[in-house]
Amino acid sequence: MKKKGMLFCLKIAASVYAACFLGGMFDFCFFPADDMVVREIIYCTVVICVTIAVCANRICRYMDQHSQSDSEDELG
């Protein structure tokens, strides 16, 4: 894996860990629910969804950049 890709993976892992740690410090109070477990599940689901969205965005940008360079090669 290239350095840039490895750094991105480490940033994502550190961000998810930090988000879960901060959520735990505040008792996952961001979401209204009576049960602590329900709040934790909702919070972790949001963290996972945001992580997937960030990674999907990066993959789409990578594919767009490479598809544009491939089409320029075919024209030239």
PDB file of N, CA, C and O in Angstrom, chain B, residues numbered from 101:
ATOM      1  N   MET B 101       0.854  -1.174   0.000  1.00  0.00           N
ATOM      2  CA  MET B 101       0.000   0.000   0.000  1.00  0.00           C
ATOM      3  C   MET B 101       0.900   1.238   0.000  1.00  0.00           C
ATOM      4  O   MET B 101       1.915   1.286   0.696  1.00  0.00           O
ATOM      5  N   LYS B 102       0.519   2.208  -0.771  1.00  0.00           N
ATOM      6  CA  LYS B 102       1.311   3.430  -0.831  1.00  0.00           C
ATOM      7  C   LYS B 102       1.200   4.211   0.470  1.00  0.00           C
ATOM      8  O   LYS B 102       0.275   4.008   1.256  1.00  0.00           O
ATOM      9  N   LYS B 103       2.153   5.102   0.684  1.00  0.00           N
ATOM     10  CA  LYS B 103       2.162   5.893   1.921  1.00  0.00           C
ATOM     11  C   LYS B 103       0.896   6.724   2.067  1.00  0.00           C
ATOM     12  O   LYS B 103       0.346   6.844   3.162  1.00  0.00           O
ATOM     13  N   LYS B 104       0.436   7.300   0.953  1.00  0.00           N
ATOM     14  CA  LYS B 104      -0.754   8.143   1.003  1.00  0.00           C
ATOM     15  C   LYS B 104      -1.991   7.334   1.428  1.00  0.00           C
ATOM     16  O   LYS B 104      -2.803   7.807   2.223  1.00  0.00           O
ATOM     17  N   GLY B 105      -2.124   6.128   0.897  1.00  0.00           N
ATOM     18  CA  GLY B 105      -3.246   5.262   1.254  1.00  0.00           C
ATOM     19  C   GLY B 105      -3.170   4.800   2.697  1.00  0.00           C
ATOM     20  O   GLY B 105      -4.187   4.737   3.388  1.00  0.00           O
ATOM     21  N   MET B 106      -1.971   4.478   3.152  1.00  0.00           N
ATOM     22  CA  MET B 106      -1.789   4.037   4.533  1.00  0.00           C
ATOM     23  C   MET B 106      -2.095   5.181   5.503  1.00  0.00           C
ATOM     24  O   MET B 106      -2.711   4.968   6.547  1.00  0.00           O
ATOM     25  N   LEU B 107      -1.664   6.385   5.156  1.00  0.00           N
ATOM     26  CA  LEU B 107      -1.938   7.546   6.001  1.00  0.00           C
ATOM     27  C   LEU B 107      -3.440   7.814   6.087  1.00  0.00           C
ATOM     28  O   LEU B 107      -3.954   8.144   7.155  1.00  0.00           O
ATOM     29  N   PHE B 108      -4.138   7.673   4.966  1.00  0.00           N
ATOM     30  CA  PHE B 108      -5.591   7.859   4.953  1.00  0.00           C
ATOM     31  C   PHE B 108      -6.268   6.836   5.867  1.00  0.00           C
ATOM     32  O   PHE B 108      -7.166   7.188   6.633  1.00  0.00           O
ATOM     33  N   CYS B 109      -5.844   5.574   5.792  1.00  0.00           N
ATOM     34  CA  CYS B 109      -6.424   4.528   6.646  1.00  0.00           C
ATOM     35  C   CYS B 109      -6.163   4.814   8.119  1.00  0.00           C
ATOM     36  O   CYS B 109      -7.045   4.618   8.956  1.00  0.00           O
ATOM     37  N   LEU B 110      -4.971   5.270   8.438  1.00  0.00           N
ATOM     38  CA  LEU B 110      -4.656   5.599   9.830  1.00  0.00           C
ATOM     39  C   LEU B 110      -5.479   6.783  10.325  1.00  0.00           C
ATOM     40  O   LEU B 110      -5.911   6.801  11.478  1.00  0.00           O
ATOM     41  N   LYS B 111      -5.695   7.768   9.462  1.00  0.00           N
ATOM     42  CA  LYS B 111      -6.521   8.923   9.842  1.00  0.00           C
ATOM     43  C   LYS B 111      -7.960   8.499  10.105  1.00  0.00           C
ATOM     44  O   LYS B 111      -8.576   8.954  11.069  1.00  0.00           O
ATOM     45  N   ILE B 112      -8.497   7.631   9.252  1.00  0.00           N
ATOM     46  CA  ILE B 112      -9.869   7.145   9.438  1.00  0.00           C
ATOM     47  C   ILE B 112      -9.967   6.364  10.747  1.00  0.00           C
ATOM     48  O   ILE B 112     -10.908   6.559  11.517  1.00  0.00           O
ATOM     49  N   ALA B 113      -9.000   5.481  11.002  1.00  0.00           N
ATOM     50  CA  ALA B 113      -9.026   4.683  12.230  1.00  0.00           C
ATOM     51  C   ALA B 113      -8.928   5.580  13.464  1.00  0.00           C
ATOM     52  O   ALA B 113      -9.655   5.376  14.436  1.00  0.00           O
ATOM     53  N   ALA B 114      -8.043   6.561  13.432  1.00  0.00           N
ATOM     54  CA  ALA B 114      -7.896   7.473  14.568  1.00  0.00           C
ATOM     55  C   ALA B 114      -9.153   8.311  14.767  1.00  0.00           C
ATOM     56  O   ALA B 114      -9.549   8.573  15.903  1.00  0.00           O
ATOM     57  N   SER B 115      -9.778   8.730  13.680  1.00  0.00           N
ATOM     58  CA  SER B 115     -10.999   9.529  13.781  1.00  0.00           C
ATOM     59  C   SER B 115     -12.150   8.725  14.370  1.00  0.00           C
ATOM     60  O   SER B 115     -12.890   9.238  15.209  1.00  0.00           O
ATOM     61  N   VAL B 116     -12.312   7.484  13.950  1.00  0.00           N
ATOM     62  CA  VAL B 116     -13.374   6.631  14.474  1.00  0.00           C
ATOM     63  C   VAL B 116     -13.139   6.353  15.952  1.00  0.00           C
ATOM     64  O   VAL B 116     -14.075   6.395  16.750  1.00  0.00           O
ATOM     65  N   TYR B 117     -11.898   6.071  16.317  1.00  0.00           N
ATOM     66  CA  TYR B 117     -11.575   5.827  17.720  1.00  0.00           C
ATOM     67  C   TYR B 117     -11.869   7.071  18.565  1.00  0.00           C
ATOM     68  O   TYR B 117     -12.465   6.975  19.638  1.00  0.00           O
ATOM     69  N   ALA B 118     -11.446   8.237  18.072  1.00  0.00           N
ATOM     70  CA  ALA B 118     -11.679   9.482  18.805  1.00  0.00           C
ATOM     71  C   ALA B 118     -13.172   9.773  18.935  1.00  0.00           C
ATOM     72  O   ALA B 118     -13.632  10.200  19.994  1.00  0.00           O
ATOM     73  N   ALA B 119     -13.930   9.543  17.863  1.00  0.00           N
ATOM     74  CA  ALA B 119     -15.374   9.781  17.916  1.00  0.00           C
ATOM     75  C   ALA B 119     -16.053   8.857  18.926  1.00  0.00           C
ATOM     76  O   ALA B 119     -16.924   9.295  19.679  1.00  0.00           O
ATOM     77  N   CYS B 120     -15.665   7.599  18.946  1.00  0.00           N
ATOM     78  CA  CYS B 120     -16.252   6.666  19.921  1.00  0.00           C
ATOM     79  C   CYS B 120     -15.842   7.030  21.345  1.00  0.00           C
ATOM     80  O   CYS B 120     -16.653   6.938  22.267  1.00  0.00           O
ATOM     81  N   PHE B 121     -14.610   7.434  21.527  1.00  0.00           N
ATOM     82  CA  PHE B 121     -14.133   7.829  22.852  1.00  0.00           C
ATOM     83  C   PHE B 121     -14.880   9.063  23.357  1.00  0.00           C
ATOM     84  O   PHE B 121     -15.324   9.099  24.505  1.00  0.00           O
ATOM     85  N   LEU B 122     -15.016  10.079  22.491  1.00  0.00           N
ATOM     86  CA  LEU B 122     -15.733  11.293  22.888  1.00  0.00           C
ATOM     87  C   LEU B 122     -17.209  11.008  23.155  1.00  0.00           C
ATOM     88  O   LEU B 122     -17.790  11.554  24.093  1.00  0.00           O
ATOM     89  N   GLY B 123     -17.806  10.163  22.339  1.00  0.00           N
ATOM     90  CA  GLY B 123     -19.201   9.792  22.575  1.00  0.00           C
ATOM     91  C   GLY B 123     -19.376   9.121  23.924  1.00  0.00           C
ATOM     92  O   GLY B 123     -20.340   9.398  24.638  1.00  0.00           O
ATOM     93  N   GLY B 124     -18.445   8.237  24.279  1.00  0.00           N
ATOM     94  CA  GLY B 124     -18.503   7.571  25.571  1.00  0.00           C
ATOM     95  C   GLY B 124     -18.318   8.536  26.734  1.00  0.00           C
ATOM     96  O   GLY B 124     -18.938   8.378  27.786  1.00  0.00           O
ATOM     97  N   MET B 125     -17.464   9.536  26.539  1.00  0.00           N
ATOM     98  CA  MET B 125     -17.242  10.518  27.606  1.00  0.00           C
ATOM     99  C   MET B 125     -18.502  11.318  27.899  1.00  0.00           C
ATOM    100  O   MET B 125     -18.740  11.709  29.042  1.00  0.00           O
ATOM    101  N   PHE B 126     -19.312  11.565  26.869  1.00  0.00           N
ATOM    102  CA  PHE B 126     -20.537  12.339  27.044  1.00  0.00           C
ATOM    103  C   PHE B 126     -21.769  11.450  27.146  1.00  0.00           C
ATOM    104  O   PHE B 126     -22.890  11.924  26.962  1.00  0.00           O
ATOM    105  N   ASP B 127     -21.575  10.168  27.436  1.00  0.00           N
ATOM    106  CA  ASP B 127     -22.661   9.198  27.599  1.00  0.00           C
ATOM    107  C   ASP B 127     -23.583   9.131  26.388  1.00  0.00           C
ATOM    108  O   ASP B 127     -24.777   8.865  26.521  1.00  0.00           O
ATOM    109  N   PHE B 128     -23.027   9.372  25.217  1.00  0.00           N
ATOM    110  CA  PHE B 128     -23.782   9.296  23.966  1.00  0.00           C
ATOM    111  C   PHE B 128     -25.058  10.119  24.046  1.00  0.00           C
ATOM    112  O   PHE B 128     -26.106   9.703  23.551  1.00  0.00           O
ATOM    113  N   CYS B 129     -24.967  11.285  24.668  1.00  0.00           N
ATOM    114  CA  CYS B 129     -26.148  12.106  24.933  1.00  0.00           C
ATOM    115  C   CYS B 129     -26.646  12.853  23.689  1.00  0.00           C
ATOM    116  O   CYS B 129     -27.606  13.619  23.780  1.00  0.00           O
ATOM    117  N   PHE B 130     -26.026  12.648  22.561  1.00  0.00           N
ATOM    118  CA  PHE B 130     -26.422  13.355  21.341  1.00  0.00           C
ATOM    119  C   PHE B 130     -27.748  12.847  20.778  1.00  0.00           C
ATOM    120  O   PHE B 130     -28.394  13.529  19.982  1.00  0.00           O
ATOM    121  N   PHE B 131     -28.147  11.649  21.196  1.00  0.00           N
ATOM    122  CA  PHE B 131     -29.345  11.028  20.650  1.00  0.00           C
ATOM    123  C   PHE B 131     -30.347  10.760  21.763  1.00  0.00           C
ATOM    124  O   PHE B 131     -29.993  10.194  22.797  1.00  0.00           O
ATOM    125  N   PRO B 132     -31.590  11.162  21.556  1.00  0.00           N
ATOM    126  CA  PRO B 132     -32.599  10.957  22.602  1.00  0.00           C
ATOM    127  C   PRO B 132     -33.068   9.498  22.639  1.00  0.00           C
ATOM    128  O   PRO B 132     -33.662   8.992  21.688  1.00  0.00           O
ATOM    129  N   ALA B 133     -32.789   8.856  23.741  1.00  0.00           N
ATOM    130  CA  ALA B 133     -33.268   7.494  23.975  1.00  0.00           C
ATOM    131  C   ALA B 133     -33.210   7.236  25.478  1.00  0.00           C
ATOM    132  O   ALA B 133     -32.387   7.816  26.186  1.00  0.00           O
ATOM    133  N   ASP B 134     -34.071   6.381  25.943  1.00  0.00           N
ATOM    134  CA  ASP B 134     -34.109   6.083  27.374  1.00  0.00           C
ATOM    135  C   ASP B 134     -32.993   5.134  27.804  1.00  0.00           C
ATOM    136  O   ASP B 134     -32.498   5.218  28.929  1.00  0.00           O
ATOM    137  N   ASP B 135     -32.607   4.249  26.923  1.00  0.00           N
ATOM    138  CA  ASP B 135     -31.626   3.223  27.258  1.00  0.00           C
ATOM    139  C   ASP B 135     -30.240   3.612  26.737  1.00  0.00           C
ATOM    140  O   ASP B 135     -30.101   4.064  25.601  1.00  0.00           O
ATOM    141  N   MET B 136     -29.227   3.433  27.570  1.00  0.00           N
ATOM    142  CA  MET B 136     -27.852   3.767  27.203  1.00  0.00           C
ATOM    143  C   MET B 136     -27.366   2.934  26.020  1.00  0.00           C
ATOM    144  O   MET B 136     -26.640   3.436  25.162  1.00  0.00           O
ATOM    145  N   VAL B 137     -27.764   1.669  25.974  1.00  0.00           N
ATOM    146  CA  VAL B 137     -27.332   0.785  24.892  1.00  0.00           C
ATOM    147  C   VAL B 137     -27.897   1.263  23.552  1.00  0.00           C
ATOM    148  O   VAL B 137     -27.203   1.221  22.535  1.00  0.00           O
ATOM    149  N   VAL B 138     -29.131   1.710  23.548  1.00  0.00           N
ATOM    150  CA  VAL B 138     -29.750   2.211  22.320  1.00  0.00           C
ATOM    151  C   VAL B 138     -29.013   3.451  21.832  1.00  0.00           C
ATOM    152  O   VAL B 138     -28.745   3.575  20.637  1.00  0.00           O
ATOM    153  N   ARG B 139     -28.682   4.366  22.728  1.00  0.00           N
ATOM    154  CA  ARG B 139     -27.922   5.557  22.336  1.00  0.00           C
ATOM    155  C   ARG B 139     -26.563   5.181  21.773  1.00  0.00           C
ATOM    156  O   ARG B 139     -26.113   5.770  20.790  1.00  0.00           O
ATOM    157  N   GLU B 140     -25.906   4.209  22.385  1.00  0.00           N
ATOM    158  CA  GLU B 140     -24.593   3.779  21.914  1.00  0.00           C
ATOM    159  C   GLU B 140     -24.677   3.159  20.528  1.00  0.00           C
ATOM    160  O   GLU B 140     -23.829   3.420  19.676  1.00  0.00           O
ATOM    161  N   ILE B 141     -25.681   2.351  20.305  1.00  0.00           N
ATOM    162  CA  ILE B 141     -25.855   1.715  18.995  1.00  0.00           C
ATOM    163  C   ILE B 141     -26.126   2.774  17.922  1.00  0.00           C
ATOM    164  O   ILE B 141     -25.542   2.723  16.839  1.00  0.00           O
ATOM    165  N   ILE B 142     -26.995   3.717  18.213  1.00  0.00           N
ATOM    166  CA  ILE B 142     -27.286   4.782  17.249  1.00  0.00           C
ATOM    167  C   ILE B 142     -26.030   5.591  16.960  1.00  0.00           C
ATOM    168  O   ILE B 142     -25.751   5.900  15.801  1.00  0.00           O
ATOM    169  N   TYR B 143     -25.275   5.934  17.980  1.00  0.00           N
ATOM    170  CA  TYR B 143     -24.062   6.725  17.814  1.00  0.00           C
ATOM    171  C   TYR B 143     -23.036   5.978  16.958  1.00  0.00           C
ATOM    172  O   TYR B 143     -22.454   6.554  16.039  1.00  0.00           O
ATOM    173  N   CYS B 144     -22.820   4.713  17.258  1.00  0.00           N
ATOM    174  CA  CYS B 144     -21.850   3.932  16.489  1.00  0.00           C
ATOM    175  C   CYS B 144     -22.313   3.749  15.043  1.00  0.00           C
ATOM    176  O   CYS B 144     -21.490   3.725  14.128  1.00  0.00           O
ATOM    177  N   THR B 145     -23.615   3.622  14.836  1.00  0.00           N
ATOM    178  CA  THR B 145     -24.145   3.530  13.479  1.00  0.00           C
ATOM    179  C   THR B 145     -23.858   4.801  12.693  1.00  0.00           C
ATOM    180  O   THR B 145     -23.484   4.739  11.521  1.00  0.00           O
ATOM    181  N   VAL B 146     -24.030   5.941  13.326  1.00  0.00           N
ATOM    182  CA  VAL B 146     -23.734   7.219  12.658  1.00  0.00           C
ATOM    183  C   VAL B 146     -22.245   7.310  12.331  1.00  0.00           C
ATOM    184  O   VAL B 146     -21.881   7.748  11.240  1.00  0.00           O
ATOM    185  N   VAL B 147     -21.390   6.907  13.253  1.00  0.00           N
ATOM    186  CA  VAL B 147     -19.943   6.944  13.003  1.00  0.00           C
ATOM    187  C   VAL B 147     -19.582   6.045  11.825  1.00  0.00           C
ATOM    188  O   VAL B 147     -18.780   6.431  10.974  1.00  0.00           O
ATOM    189  N   ILE B 148     -20.162   4.858  11.769  1.00  0.00           N
ATOM    190  CA  ILE B 148     -19.897   3.939  10.661  1.00  0.00           C
ATOM    191  C   ILE B 148     -20.392   4.525   9.345  1.00  0.00           C
ATOM    192  O   ILE B 148     -19.694   4.439   8.335  1.00  0.00           O
ATOM    193  N   CYS B 149     -21.582   5.118   9.337  1.00  0.00           N
ATOM    194  CA  CYS B 149     -22.124   5.709   8.111  1.00  0.00           C
ATOM    195  C   CYS B 149     -21.265   6.863   7.607  1.00  0.00           C
ATOM    196  O   CYS B 149     -21.038   6.988   6.403  1.00  0.00           O
ATOM    197  N   VAL B 150     -20.793   7.696   8.506  1.00  0.00           N
ATOM    198  CA  VAL B 150     -19.926   8.809   8.103  1.00  0.00           C
ATOM    199  C   VAL B 150     -18.612   8.276   7.549  1.00  0.00           C
ATOM    200  O   VAL B 150     -18.101   8.797   6.557  1.00  0.00           O
ATOM    201  N   THR B 151     -18.068   7.255   8.174  1.00  0.00           N
ATOM    202  CA  THR B 151     -16.819   6.653   7.683  1.00  0.00           C
ATOM    203  C   THR B 151     -17.011   6.072   6.285  1.00  0.00           C
ATOM    204  O   THR B 151     -16.156   6.261   5.421  1.00  0.00           O
ATOM    205  N   ILE B 152     -18.096   5.383   6.052  1.00  0.00           N
ATOM    206  CA  ILE B 152     -18.383   4.825   4.730  1.00  0.00           C
ATOM    207  C   ILE B 152     -18.547   5.940   3.707  1.00  0.00           C
ATOM    208  O   ILE B 152     -18.060   5.823   2.583  1.00  0.00           O
ATOM    209  N   ALA B 153     -19.227   7.020   4.083  1.00  0.00           N
ATOM    210  CA  ALA B 153     -19.434   8.136   3.153  1.00  0.00           C
ATOM    211  C   ALA B 153     -18.109   8.794   2.775  1.00  0.00           C
ATOM    212  O   ALA B 153     -17.889   9.121   1.609  1.00  0.00           O
ATOM    213  N   VAL B 154     -17.233   8.988   3.747  1.00  0.00           N
ATOM    214  CA  VAL B 154     -15.929   9.604   3.463  1.00  0.00           C
ATOM    215  C   VAL B 154     -15.119   8.708   2.537  1.00  0.00           C
ATOM    216  O   VAL B 154     -14.534   9.188   1.566  1.00  0.00           O
ATOM    217  N   CYS B 155     -15.081   7.419   2.824  1.00  0.00           N
ATOM    218  CA  CYS B 155     -14.316   6.495   1.986  1.00  0.00           C
ATOM    219  C   CYS B 155     -14.914   6.386   0.578  1.00  0.00           C
ATOM    220  O   CYS B 155     -14.172   6.349  -0.404  1.00  0.00           O
ATOM    221  N   ALA B 156     -16.231   6.333   0.472  1.00  0.00           N
ATOM    222  CA  ALA B 156     -16.873   6.259  -0.844  1.00  0.00           C
ATOM    223  C   ALA B 156     -16.603   7.517  -1.655  1.00  0.00           C
ATOM    224  O   ALA B 156     -16.388   7.445  -2.865  1.00  0.00           O
ATOM    225  N   ASN B 157     -16.613   8.667  -0.995  1.00  0.00           N
ATOM    226  CA  ASN B 157     -16.309   9.921  -1.680  1.00  0.00           C
ATOM    227  C   ASN B 157     -14.888   9.898  -2.225  1.00  0.00           C
ATOM    228  O   ASN B 157     -14.648  10.315  -3.359  1.00  0.00           O
ATOM    229  N   ARG B 158     -13.961   9.422  -1.436  1.00  0.00           N
ATOM    230  CA  ARG B 158     -12.569   9.362  -1.869  1.00  0.00           C
ATOM    231  C   ARG B 158     -12.408   8.391  -3.044  1.00  0.00           C
ATOM    232  O   ARG B 158     -11.671   8.680  -3.987  1.00  0.00           O
ATOM    233  N   ILE B 159     -13.084   7.256  -2.995  1.00  0.00           N
ATOM    234  CA  ILE B 159     -13.012   6.282  -4.081  1.00  0.00           C
ATOM    235  C   ILE B 159     -13.599   6.868  -5.367  1.00  0.00           C
ATOM    236  O   ILE B 159     -13.028   6.697  -6.444  1.00  0.00           O
ATOM    237  N   CYS B 160     -14.736   7.559  -5.255  1.00  0.00           N
ATOM    238  CA  CYS B 160     -15.356   8.165  -6.436  1.00  0.00           C
ATOM    239  C   CYS B 160     -14.462   9.237  -7.060  1.00  0.00           C
ATOM    240  O   CYS B 160     -14.337   9.312  -8.282  1.00  0.00           O
ATOM    241  N   ARG B 161     -13.843  10.066  -6.217  1.00  0.00           N
ATOM    242  CA  ARG B 161     -12.917  11.075  -6.751  1.00  0.00           C
ATOM    243  C   ARG B 161     -11.738  10.415  -7.446  1.00  0.00           C
ATOM    244  O   ARG B 161     -11.303  10.883  -8.498  1.00  0.00           O
ATOM    245  N   TYR B 162     -11.216   9.343  -6.881  1.00  0.00           N
ATOM    246  CA  TYR B 162     -10.094   8.624  -7.477  1.00  0.00           C
ATOM    247  C   TYR B 162     -10.491   8.052  -8.835  1.00  0.00           C
ATOM    248  O   TYR B 162      -9.738   8.151  -9.803  1.00  0.00           O
ATOM    249  N   MET B 163     -11.683   7.451  -8.897  1.00  0.00           N
ATOM    250  CA  MET B 163     -12.148   6.868 -10.156  1.00  0.00           C
ATOM    251  C   MET B 163     -12.397   7.944 -11.206  1.00  0.00           C
ATOM    252  O   MET B 163     -12.080   7.742 -12.378  1.00  0.00           O
ATOM    253  N   ASP B 164     -12.963   9.089 -10.805  1.00  0.00           N
ATOM    254  CA  ASP B 164     -13.193  10.176 -11.746  1.00  0.00           C
ATOM    255  C   ASP B 164     -11.884  10.714 -12.310  1.00  0.00           C
ATOM    256  O   ASP B 164     -11.788  10.975 -13.510  1.00  0.00           O
ATOM    257  N   GLN B 165     -10.893  10.880 -11.470  1.00  0.00           N
ATOM    258  CA  GLN B 165      -9.603  11.383 -11.934  1.00  0.00           C
ATOM    259  C   GLN B 165      -8.959  10.424 -12.918  1.00  0.00           C
ATOM    260  O   GLN B 165      -8.395  10.852 -13.925  1.00  0.00           O
ATOM    261  N   HIS B 166      -9.037   9.141 -12.637  1.00  0.00           N
ATOM    262  CA  HIS B 166      -8.397   8.169 -13.516  1.00  0.00           C
ATOM    263  C   HIS B 166      -9.201   7.905 -14.778  1.00  0.00           C
ATOM    264  O   HIS B 166      -8.618   7.570 -15.809  1.00  0.00           O
ATOM    265  N   SER B 167     -10.504   8.044 -14.730  1.00  0.00           N
ATOM    266  CA  SER B 167     -11.297   7.856 -15.938  1.00  0.00           C
ATOM    267  C   SER B 167     -11.103   9.038 -16.900  1.00  0.00           C
ATOM    268  O   SER B 167     -11.140   8.857 -18.117  1.00  0.00           O
ATOM    269  N   GLN B 168     -10.899  10.235 -16.361  1.00  0.00           N
ATOM    270  CA  GLN B 168     -10.627  11.398 -17.196  1.00  0.00           C
ATOM    271  C   GLN B 168      -9.270  11.269 -17.872  1.00  0.00           C
ATOM    272  O   GLN B 168      -9.141  11.609 -19.049  1.00  0.00           O
ATOM    273  N   SER B 169      -8.263  10.792 -17.166  1.00  0.00           N
ATOM    274  CA  SER B 169      -6.942  10.647 -17.771  1.00  0.00           C
ATOM    275  C   SER B 169      -6.948   9.518 -18.804  1.00  0.00           C
ATOM    276  O   SER B 169      -6.227   9.598 -19.799  1.00  0.00           O
ATOM    277  N   ASP B 170      -7.750   8.465 -18.586  1.00  0.00           N
ATOM    278  CA  ASP B 170      -7.847   7.379 -19.549  1.00  0.00           C
ATOM    279  C   ASP B 170      -8.535   7.846 -20.829  1.00  0.00           C
ATOM    280  O   ASP B 170      -8.118   7.470 -21.924  1.00  0.00           O
ATOM    281  N   SER B 171      -9.589   8.667 -20.704  1.00  0.00           N
ATOM    282  CA  SER B 171     -10.292   9.138 -21.899  1.00  0.00           C
ATOM    283  C   SER B 171      -9.422  10.127 -22.670  1.00  0.00           C
ATOM    284  O   SER B 171      -9.513  10.185 -23.897  1.00  0.00           O
ATOM    285  N   GLU B 172      -8.599  10.890 -22.003  1.00  0.00           N
ATOM    286  CA  GLU B 172      -7.672  11.793 -22.697  1.00  0.00           C
ATOM    287  C   GLU B 172      -6.622  11.015 -23.456  1.00  0.00           C
ATOM    288  O   GLU B 172      -6.209  11.430 -24.539  1.00  0.00           O
ATOM    289  N   ASP B 173      -6.179   9.885 -22.908  1.00  0.00           N
ATOM    290  CA  ASP B 173      -5.202   9.044 -23.596  1.00  0.00           C
ATOM    291  C   ASP B 173      -5.798   8.450 -24.861  1.00  0.00           C
ATOM    292  O   ASP B 173      -5.107   8.331 -25.873  1.00  0.00           O
ATOM    293  N   GLU B 174      -7.083   8.073 -24.817  1.00  0.00           N
ATOM    294  CA  GLU B 174      -7.732   7.495 -25.988  1.00  0.00           C
ATOM    295  C   GLU B 174      -7.893   8.548 -27.088  1.00  0.00           C
ATOM    296  O   GLU B 174      -7.776   8.223 -28.269  1.00  0.00           O
ATOM    297  N   LEU B 175      -8.160   9.799 -26.720  1.00  0.00           N
ATOM    298  CA  LEU B 175      -8.348  10.848 -27.710  1.00  0.00           C
ATOM    299  C   LEU B 175      -7.021  11.289 -28.329  1.00  0.00           C
ATOM    300  O   LEU B 175      -6.965  11.661 -29.501  1.00  0.00           O
ATOM    301  N   GLY B 176      -5.971  11.243 -27.542  1.00  0.00           N
ATOM    302  CA  GLY B 176      -4.673  11.771 -27.986  1.00  0.00           C
ATOM    303  C   GLY B 176      -3.891  10.833 -28.722  1.00  0.00           C
ATOM    304  O   GLY B 176      -2.782  11.155 -29.149  1.00  0.00           O
TER     305      GLY B 176
END
